[in-house]
Amino acid sequence: MTYLILLPIVWFLYHKIKFKRQPEEYRKALKSCYIKEWDEAINFLKNLQRRLPEYLPAYTLLANVYTRANRFDEALEVASQLPDEYIDVAQDIQTNVWLFKRIYERRKDNV
């Protein structure tokens, strides 16, 4: 029974430790995304890409931020920068970007 009481605390600590293990720029970019500061998040992620070009979560988050900021061409460019071994991730990003771009265009036409 006491294990059930401790489970949420352990779960919270696990996620806190996991978050702290991410690069600093990535954490700051996530925080910027939560408050919808897209340009600030983009700057953090671009700096992270220069410092750690092999860090895949930076690419996926950057494409997501560009999409949320309605900068679809830049999001597609990020997908094209992924190495060949991540072709399935790049295709998923491209599919999502095109989907959101079509939704954005429909909403813009209806207004």
N, C-alpha and C positions, 0 to 999 in steps of 0.2 A: 504494500500500500504506500509506503514512503517513497518507493521508486516513482510512483505516478506523480507525486508532489515535486520530486526533483527533476523530472523529465523536461518540463518547460525551461527550467533554469539552465540545464545542461545544453538544451537545444539552442537557447539564446547565446550562451557562451561559445558554442561551436561556430555559430554564424558570425559572431563578433571576431573571433580569431581568424576565420576564413576571410573575412572582409579586410582585416589588417594585413593579411599576407599579400594582398593585391598591391601593385605599384601605386605610389602616392598620386600620380597624375590620374590614374584610372579612378581612384576613390574620389578625387576632387571632381572629375567629370561626372561621375554618378550623382554626386551631391548637386551639381549644377543642373543636371537633367531633372532632378526631383523638383527644383524650383523653376524649371523651364527657361533657364539661361542658356540657350542653345549655342550662341557664339562663344561663350566662356567654355562650355563643354568641348566644343570643337578645338579651341586653342589647347586645352589640356591634352586632348587625344592626339593632336598632331605632334605636340612635344613628346608624348610617349612613343609615338611611332618613330620619331627620329632617334630616340634613345634606345628603344627596344623594338626594332622592326619586325621581329618574329613573334611578338605578342598578339595572338589571334583575337582575344576579346576586345582589344582596342579597335580593330578593324570593324568588327560586328557592331560595337557600340557607336562608332563614328558613322557608319552607314545608317544606323537607326536614328541618330541625332539629325543627320542631314535630311532624312525622310520626314521626321517630325517638324523640321524647320521649312519644309516644302522646297528643299534644294535637291531635287531628284537626280539631276545630272551628276552632281558631285557624289551622291550616294552610289550611283552606278559606277562611277570612276573608282571609288573605294573597293567595290566588289571586283573590279578588274585588276586591282593591285594585289589581290591574294595570290599566293603561290599555287602552282598547278596541283599540288597534293590536296588542296582544299577546294577543288572544283565544285564539289557538291554544296559546300557552304556558300560559295560565290553564286551558284545558280539559285539557291534559296533566297539569298539577299536580293538578287535581281528580280526574282518573281515577286517578292514582297514590295519592292520599290515600285515596280510597274503597277501592281494592284493599288497601292496608295496613290500613285500618280493619277490613275484613272478615276478613283474616288474623288480626289481633289479637283480634277477637271470637271466632273459632273456637278459637284457642289458649287464650283465657281460659276458654271453656266446657269444654274438655277437661281442664283442670287441676283 
